[in-house]
Structures are given as C-alpha cells and as structure tokens.
Amino acid sequence: MTSVMGLLEERETAARARAEELRDQAERILAELAEAEAVLERRVIARTEVAEALAPASAAAEGAAAAPRRAGGSESVETAAPIAGSTVPRWHAGASTQVLAADYRRIVELVEDQPVDDEGVSAKELAVRLGLEAVPAKVEGVRSKAKRLAERGWLQALVTGRFMPRSSTGAAQPAVRRPGGLDGGS
C-alpha cells in the first residue's frame, strides 16, 4: 500500500515538471515576441523613412512645376499634396482641408455639408455617403478616421458618437469623451 506522503511527493514532482515546462514555453514565447516587436519596429522605421524620402521628392517636383507660375509674377506658396496614410495635422486658424489626405478631406466635407441644426452624422452614415458598404469593418474604419479628425480639431465628436463640424469659435475643439474614458467604440 502506498503512503500518503508518497502520493503527495508524486503529485509535487508532476506539478514541478509542469511548471518547468510552462516556464520553458513562456521563455520561448517571450523570445518570439521580442523578435516580432523588432521586426515591427524596423517596418515602422522603413515606412517612415520612405514617406520622408518621397515627400521632398514630390515637393521638389511640384516646386519645379510651379516655378514658371511664380516667375510669371504670382508669389504663391506651393505645398506638397498629402500622401494617403499620412498623419492628420492639427487644425489651426487658416488651415485648409487641402492639407488632409483625400479620405480625411472627404469626411470633413461630408460632415460640414450637414445642416447647422442637425444632430451630427454617424460613422455608418459617413461610410454610406463615402460609397462604402455599411459593414462593421468599413464603418469602424470611418469612425476611426473621424475620431482622429476630432482629436486634431477638424471635427467635433459628440458623446452620442456622432460627428459635427468644428465649432465656429476658431479654436480647435478636442473630441468629447464619455465619463470613464469610454469613447463609445464597439
């Protein structure tokens, strides 16, 4: 007959072996995570470098094309067209939607086309007006862009999750947040 102490020792040995096995797995996963994060960091740096490298090249090309116009007497300041996927600049007095990438510019224009006394426009309505399917993935993509525009002062986000044009006070309005930090996301 097996003693109680012997049974407990067997269970302890099995538990110790399982803990060691899990420790090894955790170390392997942490090593894979570190490698994946390094790859991600390299990709972000590469994308940033390419965007920076392309921006001056496109600005130089536009500048060369604009040189004959400036030589004709008009002193206009040419700015490079925003690249799709570029960051959304903060709104400031005198800022034009032309500094926004086309998809962001279209969202601002759609929201600004709403009647003044309207309750704002939802992300789903924006998606439909942009010609996108009203499926969750598309709606959430539009909501993300509209929230980014609101955070940068181009739009005003309401607690209801709808979006309105920036207030006419001239100051950038931050996105309205729900109590507790919830933004109404799904």
N, CA and C of each residue as an Amber inpcrd file, in Angstrom:
protein
   558
   0.8350000  -1.1690000   0.0000000   0.0000000   0.0000000   0.0000000
   0.8870000   1.2430000   0.0000000   0.4780000   2.2540000  -0.8170000
   1.2570000   3.4560000  -0.9770000   0.9410000   4.4260000   0.1530000
   1.9560000   5.0640000   0.6560000   1.7390000   6.0060000   1.7470000
   1.2140000   7.3350000   1.2170000   0.5620000   8.0920000   2.0750000
   0.0330000   9.4060000   1.7120000   1.1830000  10.3380000   1.3400000
   2.2600000  10.2610000   2.0550000   3.4090000  11.1110000   1.7600000
   3.9820000  10.7880000   0.3850000   3.9910000   9.5300000   0.0280000
   4.4840000   9.1190000  -1.2760000   3.6030000   9.6810000  -2.3930000
   2.2790000   9.6330000  -2.2150000   1.3470000  10.1950000  -3.2060000
   1.5450000  11.6970000  -3.3550000   1.7060000  12.3830000  -2.2380000
   1.9060000  13.8290000  -2.2810000   3.2140000  14.1800000  -2.9720000
   4.2650000  13.3850000  -2.7370000   5.5400000  13.6290000  -3.4030000
   5.4260000  13.4340000  -4.9110000   4.6760000  12.4050000  -5.3390000
   4.4670000  12.1750000  -6.7640000   3.7360000  13.3610000  -7.4040000
   2.6950000  13.8500000  -6.7350000   1.9440000  14.9960000  -7.2570000
   2.8060000  16.2580000  -7.2990000   3.6140000  16.4280000  -6.2850000
   4.5140000  17.5840000  -6.2520000   5.5210000  17.5120000  -7.4030000
   6.0470000  16.3440000  -7.6690000   7.0020000  16.1590000  -8.7630000
   6.3310000  16.4530000 -10.1010000   5.1010000  15.9750000 -10.2880000
   4.3600000  16.2330000 -11.5330000   4.0840000  17.7310000 -11.6870000
   3.7000000  18.3900000 -10.6000000   3.4270000  19.8250000 -10.6540000
   4.7000000  20.6070000 -10.9640000   5.8210000  20.1840000 -10.3880000
   7.0970000  20.8550000 -10.6310000   7.5030000  20.6890000 -12.0990000
   7.2990000  19.5120000 -12.6570000   7.6300000  19.2610000 -14.0650000
   6.7450000  20.1160000 -14.9720000   5.4520000  20.1970000 -14.6470000
   4.5290000  21.0170000 -15.4510000   4.9220000  22.4960000 -15.3780000
   5.2790000  22.9800000 -14.1940000   5.6820000  24.3770000 -14.0260000
   6.9440000  24.6620000 -14.8470000   7.8840000  23.7280000 -14.8390000
   9.1210000  23.9160000 -15.6030000   8.8210000  23.9290000 -17.1100000
   7.9160000  23.0430000 -17.5440000   7.5200000  23.0000000 -18.9530000
   6.8730000  24.3310000 -19.3730000   6.0010000  24.8640000 -18.5480000
   5.3470000  26.1420000 -18.8420000   6.3410000  27.2910000 -18.8280000
   7.3290000  27.2470000 -17.9110000   8.3660000  28.2640000 -17.8740000
   9.1600000  28.2780000 -19.1840000   9.4800000  27.0950000 -19.6760000
  10.2090000  26.9900000 -20.9470000   9.3740000  27.5540000 -22.0930000
   8.0880000  27.2290000 -22.1200000   7.2020000  27.7580000 -23.1570000
   7.1180000  29.2830000 -23.0680000   7.0150000  29.8070000 -21.8530000
   6.9240000  31.2550000 -21.6670000   8.1910000  31.9410000 -22.1670000
   9.3510000  31.3610000 -21.8760000  10.6120000  31.9380000 -22.3550000
  10.6720000  31.9250000 -23.8770000  10.2100000  30.8290000 -24.4950000
  10.1960000  30.7350000 -25.9490000   9.2500000  31.7790000 -26.5440000
   8.0710000  31.9310000 -25.9560000   7.0950000  32.9080000 -26.4490000
   7.6180000  34.3310000 -26.2690000   8.2560000  34.6140000 -25.1390000
   8.8240000  35.9440000 -24.9260000   9.9310000  36.2450000 -25.9350000
  10.7200000  35.2340000 -26.2840000  11.7610000  35.4320000 -27.2870000
  11.1320000  35.7090000 -28.6510000  10.0690000  34.9700000 -28.9980000
   9.3660000  35.2070000 -30.2620000   8.7260000  36.5910000 -30.2780000
   8.1670000  37.0120000 -29.1360000   7.5610000  38.3320000 -29.0330000
   8.6090000  39.4270000 -29.2430000   9.7560000  39.2700000 -28.6240000
  10.8160000  40.2670000 -28.7890000  11.2470000  40.3480000 -30.2520000
  11.3430000  39.2000000 -30.9120000  11.7210000  39.1790000 -32.3270000
  10.6420000  39.8540000 -33.1810000   9.3700000  39.5600000 -32.9200000
   8.2740000  40.1650000 -33.6800000   8.2220000  41.6750000 -33.4680000
   8.4730000  42.1260000 -32.2260000   8.4790000  43.5660000 -31.9610000
   9.6350000  44.2570000 -32.6800000  10.7690000  43.5800000 -32.7760000
  11.9110000  44.1480000 -33.5010000  11.5860000  44.2780000 -34.9870000
  10.9350000  43.2660000 -35.5490000  10.5280000  43.3270000 -36.9580000
   9.5460000  44.4670000 -37.1620000   8.5620000  44.5840000 -36.2590000
   7.5790000  45.6670000 -36.3450000   8.2570000  47.0220000 -36.2970000
   9.1920000  47.1900000 -35.3830000   9.9020000  48.4660000 -35.2620000
  10.6650000  48.7970000 -36.5450000  11.3200000  47.7860000 -37.1310000
  12.0300000  48.0120000 -38.3940000  11.0740000  48.4190000 -39.5080000
   9.9070000  47.7970000 -39.5550000   8.9290000  48.1160000 -40.5940000
   8.3960000  49.5400000 -40.4270000   8.1310000  49.9450000 -39.1980000
   7.6520000  51.3080000 -38.9390000   8.7140000  52.3160000 -39.3510000
   9.9600000  52.0370000 -39.0020000  11.0530000  52.9330000 -39.3700000
  11.1830000  52.9970000 -40.8880000  11.0880000  51.8540000 -41.5510000
  11.2110000  51.8190000 -43.0110000  10.1020000  52.6320000 -43.6630000
   8.8600000  52.4650000 -43.1900000   7.7390000  53.2150000 -43.7590000
   7.9350000  54.7040000 -43.5390000   8.3730000  55.0870000 -42.3680000
   8.6120000  56.4930000 -42.0630000   9.7140000  57.0550000 -42.9560000
  10.7850000  56.2990000 -43.1110000  11.8950000  56.7420000 -43.9550000
  11.4470000  56.9140000 -45.4050000  10.6600000  55.9570000 -45.9030000
  10.1890000  56.0460000 -47.2830000   9.2800000  57.2580000 -47.4510000
   8.3670000  57.4760000 -46.4850000   7.4730000  58.6270000 -46.5590000
   8.2650000  59.9310000 -46.5540000   9.2920000  60.0110000 -45.6950000
  10.1260000  61.2190000 -45.6580000  10.9290000  61.3850000 -46.9400000
  11.4070000  60.2770000 -47.4670000  12.2000000  60.3490000 -48.6960000
  11.3330000  60.7650000 -49.8820000  10.0970000  60.2840000 -49.9200000
   9.2060000  60.6170000 -51.0240000   8.6400000  62.0320000 -50.9090000
   8.4470000  62.5150000 -49.6990000   7.8570000  63.8430000 -49.5060000
   8.7210000  64.9340000 -50.1390000  10.0090000  65.0210000 -49.8620000
  10.8070000  66.0580000 -50.5100000  10.8770000  65.8740000 -52.0180000
  10.9050000  64.6350000 -52.4930000  10.9690000  64.3950000 -53.9330000
   9.7100000  64.9130000 -54.6070000   8.5450000  64.6490000 -54.0180000
   7.3010000  65.1320000 -54.6260000   7.1960000  66.6460000 -54.4700000
   7.7020000  67.1840000 -53.3670000   7.6680000  68.6400000 -53.1790000
   8.6100000  69.3080000 -54.1790000   9.7650000  68.6890000 -54.4510000
  10.7100000  69.2600000 -55.4110000  10.1200000  69.2210000 -56.8120000
   9.4340000  68.1260000 -57.1410000   8.8050000  68.0160000 -58.4600000
   7.7110000  69.0660000 -58.6130000   6.9110000  69.2550000 -57.5580000
   5.8640000  70.2750000 -57.6090000   6.4770000  71.6630000 -57.6690000
   7.5720000  71.8440000 -56.9290000   8.2380000  73.1470000 -56.9350000
   8.7770000  73.4750000 -58.3140000   9.3270000  72.4760000 -59.0130000
   9.8380000  72.7050000 -60.3580000   8.7020000  73.0260000 -61.3150000
   7.5550000  72.3640000 -61.1380000   6.4050000  72.6360000 -61.9990000
   5.8030000  74.0020000 -61.6810000   5.9210000  74.4440000 -60.4380000
   5.3400000  75.7200000 -60.0340000   6.2650000  76.8900000 -60.3480000
   7.5350000  76.6230000 -60.6360000   8.4910000  77.6970000 -60.8840000
   8.0600000  78.6190000 -62.0210000   7.5760000  78.1160000 -63.1600000
   7.1440000  79.0350000 -64.2130000   5.9910000  79.9230000 -63.7610000
   5.0980000  79.3890000 -62.9260000   3.9840000  80.2120000 -62.4420000
   4.4950000  81.3360000 -61.5510000   5.4370000  80.9990000 -60.6660000
   5.9730000  82.0320000 -59.7720000   6.7780000  83.0560000 -60.5600000
   7.4810000  82.6090000 -61.5820000   8.2690000  83.5180000 -62.3900000
   7.3750000  84.5110000 -63.1230000   6.1280000  84.1260000 -63.3660000
   5.1840000  85.0000000 -64.0470000   4.6710000  86.1170000 -63.1580000
   5.0800000  86.1800000 -61.9210000   4.7060000  87.2880000 -61.0660000
   3.8640000  86.8900000 -59.8690000   3.2130000  85.7320000 -59.8700000
   2.3980000  85.3790000 -58.7080000   3.2720000  84.6770000 -57.6910000
   3.2820000  85.1660000 -56.4860000   4.1020000  84.6060000 -55.4120000
   3.2470000  83.6530000 -54.5880000   2.8890000  82.5030000 -55.1400000
   2.0850000  81.5500000 -54.3820000   3.0050000  80.5530000 -53.6980000
   2.5950000  80.0900000 -52.5430000   3.3600000  79.1000000 -51.8110000
   2.7690000  77.7460000 -52.1350000   3.5760000  76.8780000 -52.7060000
   3.1260000  75.5450000 -53.0760000   3.4200000  74.5960000 -51.9290000
   2.4650000  73.7290000 -51.6090000   2.6780000  72.7100000 -50.5960000
   2.4870000  71.3530000 -51.2370000   3.2150000  70.3750000 -50.7370000
   3.1020000  69.0260000 -51.2770000   1.7430000  68.4560000 -50.9420000
   1.1760000  67.7190000 -51.8720000  -0.1040000  67.0700000 -51.6320000
   0.0900000  65.9940000 -50.5710000  -0.8680000  65.8810000 -49.6500000
  -0.7170000  64.8610000 -48.6150000  -0.7810000  63.4610000 -49.2230000
  -0.0530000  62.5700000 -48.6250000   0.0070000  61.1860000 -49.0780000
  -1.0370000  60.3940000 -48.3140000  -1.7330000  59.4860000 -48.9970000
  -2.6830000  58.6130000 -48.3060000  -1.9440000  57.8740000 -47.2010000
  -2.5390000  57.8240000 -46.0270000  -1.9100000  57.1750000 -44.8860000
  -1.0240000  58.1070000 -44.0840000  -0.9100000  59.3770000 -44.5030000
  -0.0880000  60.3180000 -43.7550000  -0.8270000  60.7600000 -42.4990000
  -0.1100000  61.3700000 -41.5870000  -0.7140000  61.8000000 -40.3350000
  -1.6420000  62.9820000 -40.5730000  -2.5930000  63.1270000 -39.6610000
  -3.5460000  64.2320000 -39.7420000  -2.9770000  65.3900000 -38.9280000
  -2.7030000  66.5210000 -39.5680000  -2.1670000  67.6580000 -38.8120000
  -3.2480000  68.2850000 -37.9350000  -2.8340000  68.9670000 -36.8950000
  -3.7950000  69.6780000 -36.0370000  -4.3820000  70.8500000 -36.8130000
  -5.6690000  71.0990000 -36.5620000  -6.3300000  72.2300000 -37.1900000
  -5.8300000  73.5070000 -36.5250000  -5.6560000  74.5700000 -37.3130000
  -5.3020000  75.8800000 -36.7810000  -6.0010000  76.9190000 -37.6380000
  -6.1060000  78.1130000 -37.1500000  -6.7780000  79.1770000 -37.8920000
  -6.1310000  79.3170000 -39.2650000  -6.9460000  79.3480000 -40.2810000
  -6.4590000  79.4830000 -41.6400000  -6.1060000  78.1660000 -42.3000000
  -6.2380000  77.0540000 -41.5730000  -5.9130000  75.7500000 -42.1500000
  -6.9730000  75.3630000 -43.1690000  -6.5410000  74.7990000 -44.2650000
  -7.4290000  74.3610000 -45.3320000  -7.4920000  72.8410000 -45.3310000
  -8.6080000  72.2880000 -45.7640000  -8.7140000  70.8370000 -45.8470000
  -7.7590000  70.2670000 -46.8830000  -7.1370000  71.1160000 -47.6750000
  -6.1960000  70.6500000 -48.6900000  -4.9590000  70.0110000 -48.0650000
  -4.6970000  70.2670000 -46.7830000  -3.5470000  69.6490000 -46.1230000
  -3.8540000  68.2180000 -45.6980000  -5.1230000  67.8100000 -45.7990000
  -5.5330000  66.4660000 -45.4040000  -5.4570000  65.5140000 -46.5860000
  -5.2030000  64.2550000 -46.3010000  -5.2700000  63.2230000 -47.3390000
  -6.7170000  63.1570000 -47.8320000  -6.9130000  62.6590000 -49.0390000
  -8.2190000  62.6950000 -49.6990000  -9.3340000  62.0620000 -48.8770000
  -9.0850000  60.9090000 -48.2430000 -10.1500000  60.2640000 -47.4840000
 -10.5580000  61.0880000 -46.2660000  -9.6010000  61.7060000 -45.5860000
  -9.9160000  62.5610000 -44.4420000 -10.6310000  63.8380000 -44.9070000
 -10.1660000  64.4010000 -45.9930000 -10.7710000  65.6240000 -46.5290000
 -12.2440000  65.3690000 -46.8650000 -12.5280000  64.2170000 -47.4790000
 -13.9070000  63.8890000 -47.8690000 -14.7900000  63.7390000 -46.6350000
 -14.2850000  63.1560000 -45.5620000 -15.0580000  63.0200000 -44.3200000
 -15.3900000  64.3900000 -43.7600000 -14.3970000  65.2880000 -43.7120000
 -14.6440000  66.6490000 -43.2070000 -15.7000000  67.3360000 -44.0680000
 -15.5850000  67.2060000 -45.3870000 -16.5440000  67.8530000 -46.2840000
 -17.9530000  67.3110000 -46.0780000 -18.0890000  65.9950000 -45.9020000
 -19.4070000  65.4040000 -45.6810000 -20.0300000  65.8820000 -44.3730000
 -19.2120000  65.9690000 -43.3310000 -19.7350000  66.4390000 -42.0340000
 -20.1080000  67.9150000 -42.1350000 -19.2910000  68.7060000 -42.8110000
 -19.5770000  70.1390000 -42.9340000 -20.7910000  70.4110000 -43.8190000
 -21.1560000  69.4790000 -44.6990000 -22.3290000  69.6410000 -45.5570000
 -23.6430000  69.4190000 -44.8060000 -23.5670000  68.9520000 -43.5650000
 -24.7690000  68.7320000 -42.7620000 -25.4030000  70.0690000 -42.3840000
 -26.7530000  70.1220000 -42.2710000 -27.4050000  71.3520000 -41.7940000
 -26.9070000  71.7140000 -40.3950000 -26.8500000  73.0110000 -40.1080000
 -26.2920000  73.5020000 -38.8390000 -27.0650000  72.9720000 -37.6370000
 -28.3960000  72.8830000 -37.7330000 -29.2020000  72.4430000 -36.5950000
 -29.3140000  70.9240000 -36.5120000 -28.5970000  70.2030000 -37.3550000
 -28.6400000  68.7500000 -37.3730000 -27.9620000  68.1970000 -36.1210000
 -28.2400000  66.9230000 -35.8000000 -27.6600000  66.2830000 -34.6230000
 -26.3230000  65.6240000 -34.9300000 -25.7490000  65.9510000 -36.0450000
 -24.4700000  65.3660000 -36.4270000 -24.6890000  64.1730000 -37.3290000
 -23.6050000  63.5680000 -37.7260000 -23.6610000  62.4360000 -38.6480000
 -22.9200000  61.2690000 -38.0090000 -23.4810000  60.0770000 -38.1590000
 -22.8560000  58.8910000 -37.5720000 -21.7970000  58.3380000 -38.5140000
 -20.9520000  57.4860000 -37.9850000 -19.9140000  56.8580000 -38.8010000
 -20.5470000  55.9780000 -39.8750000 -21.6510000  55.3380000 -39.5590000
 -22.3300000  54.4970000 -40.5380000 -22.8570000  55.3450000 -41.6920000
 -23.4530000  56.4990000 -41.3890000 -23.9450000  57.3990000 -42.4330000
 -22.7800000  57.9040000 -43.2870000 -21.6740000  58.2200000 -42.6400000
 -20.4930000  58.6650000 -43.3830000 -20.0010000  57.5730000 -44.3310000
 -19.9500000  56.3340000 -43.8270000 -19.4850000  55.2260000 -44.6560000
 -20.3680000  55.0810000 -45.8940000 -21.6780000  55.1550000 -45.7050000
 -22.5990000  55.0190000 -46.8320000 -22.3980000  56.1700000 -47.8110000
 -22.2540000  57.3900000 -47.3050000 -22.0630000  58.5550000 -48.1780000
 -20.7210000  58.5150000 -48.9050000 -19.7640000  57.7950000 -48.3330000
 -18.4640000  57.6330000 -48.9870000 -18.4990000  56.5150000 -50.0300000
 -19.6560000  55.8540000 -50.1350000 -19.7930000  54.7880000 -51.1120000
 -19.2900000  53.4500000 -50.6190000 -19.1210000  53.3160000 -49.3090000
 -18.6520000  52.0570000 -48.7360000 -19.8410000  51.2210000 -48.2850000
 -19.6310000  49.9250000 -48.1550000 -20.6660000  49.0600000 -47.6280000
 -20.8350000  49.3750000 -46.1410000 -22.0650000  49.2440000 -45.6500000
 -22.3280000  49.5310000 -44.2400000 -22.0580000  48.2920000 -43.3860000
 -20.8810000  47.7070000 -43.5590000 -20.4740000  46.5520000 -42.7630000
 -19.5820000  47.0560000 -41.6310000 -19.5600000  46.3390000 -40.5060000
 -18.8050000  46.8290000 -39.3480000 -17.3600000  47.2120000 -39.6380000
 -16.6570000  46.4540000 -40.4440000 -15.2430000  46.7670000 -40.7100000
 -15.0970000  48.1270000 -41.3800000 -15.9400000  48.4200000 -42.3530000
 -15.8630000  49.6980000 -43.0700000 -16.3080000  50.8440000 -42.1630000
 -17.3940000  50.6160000 -41.4130000 -17.9110000  51.6580000 -40.5170000
 -16.8800000  52.0020000 -39.4480000 -16.2250000  50.9840000 -38.8870000
 -15.2280000  51.2440000 -37.8450000 -14.0040000  51.9550000 -38.4070000
 -13.6590000  51.6690000 -39.6510000 -12.5590000  52.3940000 -40.2830000
 -12.8880000  53.8720000 -40.4320000 -14.1200000  54.1560000 -40.8460000
 -14.5550000  55.5540000 -40.9870000 -14.6370000  56.2110000 -39.6150000
 -15.1580000  55.4750000 -38.6080000 -15.2490000  56.0310000 -37.2520000
 -13.8620000  56.3830000 -36.7260000 -12.8790000  55.5160000 -36.9810000
 -11.5090000  55.7640000 -36.5380000 -10.9580000  57.0410000 -37.1630000
 -11.1950000  57.2200000 -38.4590000 -10.7070000  58.4220000 -39.1390000
 -11.4170000  59.6640000 -38.6190000 -12.7340000  59.5660000 -38.4150000
 -13.4910000  60.7240000 -37.9100000 -13.0400000  61.0840000 -36.4950000
 -12.7700000  60.0750000 -35.6660000 -12.2880000  60.3470000 -34.3040000
 -10.9200000  61.0240000 -34.3540000 -10.0570000  60.5560000 -35.2680000
  -8.7350000  61.1690000 -35.4050000  -8.8770000  62.6310000 -35.8180000
  -9.8140000  62.9080000 -36.7320000 -10.0750000  64.2880000 -37.1520000
 -10.5910000  65.1140000 -35.9780000 -11.4400000  64.5140000 -35.1440000
 -11.9640000  65.2300000 -33.9790000 -10.8580000  65.5000000 -32.9610000
  -9.9840000  64.5280000 -32.7510000  -8.8780000  64.7140000 -31.8110000
  -7.9390000  65.8250000 -32.2520000  -7.8160000  66.0210000 -33.5640000
  -6.9290000  67.0470000 -34.1090000  -7.6520000  68.3690000 -34.3500000
  -8.9520000  68.4620000 -34.0110000  -9.6690000  69.7250000 -34.0880000
 -10.3900000  69.9970000 -35.3940000 -10.3910000  69.0580000 -36.3440000
 -11.0620000  69.2800000 -37.6290000 -12.5640000  69.0680000 -37.5220000
 -12.9830000  68.1970000 -36.6100000 -14.3940000  67.8990000 -36.3790000
 -14.6670000  67.9600000 -34.8900000 -15.9290000  67.8600000 -34.5440000
 -16.3260000  67.7950000 -33.1470000 -17.0280000  66.4640000 -32.9430000
 -16.5690000  65.6650000 -31.9870000 -17.1800000  64.3790000 -31.6740000
 -18.1620000  64.5830000 -30.5260000 -19.3740000  64.1240000 -30.7220000
 -20.3960000  64.2360000 -29.6880000 -20.3830000  62.9900000 -28.8070000
 -20.9220000  63.1180000 -27.6080000 -20.9890000  61.9920000 -26.6810000
 -21.8120000  60.8590000 -27.2850000 -22.7510000  61.1930000 -28.1350000
 -23.6060000  60.1940000 -28.7730000 -22.8640000  59.3680000 -29.8100000
 -21.6290000  59.7200000 -30.1340000 -20.8630000  59.0020000 -31.1370000
 -21.0140000  59.5950000 -32.5270000 -21.7440000  60.6990000 -32.6440000
 -21.9440000  61.3600000 -33.9310000 -20.9080000  62.4790000 -34.0730000
 -20.7660000  62.9720000 -35.2910000 -19.7560000  63.9810000 -35.5680000
 -20.3900000  65.2280000 -36.1570000 -19.8740000  66.3680000 -35.7320000
 -20.3680000  67.6690000 -36.1870000 -19.1790000  68.4670000 -36.7130000
 -19.4710000  69.5090000 -37.5030000 -18.3750000  70.3830000 -37.9230000
 -17.7290000  71.0420000 -36.6980000 -16.4840000  71.4120000 -36.8510000
 -15.7670000  72.1180000 -35.7940000 -16.5690000  73.3490000 -35.4150000
 -16.5790000  73.6980000 -34.1400000 -17.3270000  74.8830000 -33.7060000
 -16.7320000  76.1290000 -34.3570000 -17.5440000  77.1140000 -34.5760000
 -17.1160000  78.3050000 -35.3200000 -16.3280000  79.2930000 -34.4770000
 -15.9310000  78.9100000 -33.2680000 -15.1720000  79.8270000 -32.4080000
 -13.7610000  80.0410000 -32.9150000 -13.3210000  79.1460000 -33.8120000
 -11.9660000  79.3070000 -34.3440000 -10.9360000  78.5080000 -33.5830000
 -11.2720000  78.0380000 -32.3970000 -10.3300000  77.2410000 -31.6250000
 -10.5860000  75.7730000 -31.9020000  -9.5390000  75.0110000 -31.9330000
  -9.6980000  73.5820000 -32.1580000 -10.3700000  72.9700000 -30.9450000
 -11.3680000  72.1440000 -31.1770000 -12.0840000  71.5020000 -30.0970000
 -11.6360000  70.0530000 -29.9970000 -11.2120000  69.6210000 -28.8010000
 -10.8380000  68.2240000 -28.6730000 -12.0870000  67.3510000 -28.7170000
 -11.8920000  66.0820000 -28.9560000 -13.0110000  65.1490000 -29.0130000
 -13.6870000  65.0930000 -27.6530000 -15.0100000  65.0560000 -27.6420000
 -15.7650000  64.9390000 -26.4060000 -15.6950000  63.4930000 -25.9680000
 -15.3170000  63.2620000 -24.7500000 -15.1530000  61.9050000 -24.2390000
 -16.3010000  61.5820000 -23.2940000 -16.6150000  60.2950000 -23.2020000
 -17.6050000  59.8470000 -22.2360000 -16.9250000  59.6980000 -20.8970000
 -17.6810000  59.8330000 -19.8130000 -17.0860000  59.6520000 -18.4860000
 -16.4490000  58.2730000 -18.3820000 -15.3310000  58.1960000 -17.7120000
 -14.6390000  56.9460000 -17.5270000 -13.7360000  56.5760000 -18.6870000
 -13.5890000  57.4780000 -19.6660000 -12.6710000  57.2370000 -20.7550000
 -13.2440000  56.3980000 -21.8820000 -14.5530000  56.0720000 -21.8150000
 -15.1390000  55.2630000 -22.8720000 -15.5100000  56.1660000 -24.0250000
 -15.1230000  55.7860000 -25.2180000 -15.3830000  56.6100000 -26.4020000
 -16.5610000  56.1060000 -27.2010000 -17.2630000  55.1360000 -26.7350000
 -18.4000000  54.6280000 -27.4720000 -18.0010000  53.6620000 -28.5620000
 -16.7780000  53.1550000 -28.5120000 -16.3290000  52.1860000 -29.5060000
 -16.9940000  50.8580000 -29.2780000 -16.9130000  49.9710000 -30.2390000
 -17.5750000  48.6790000 -30.0720000 -16.6500000  47.6180000 -29.6100000
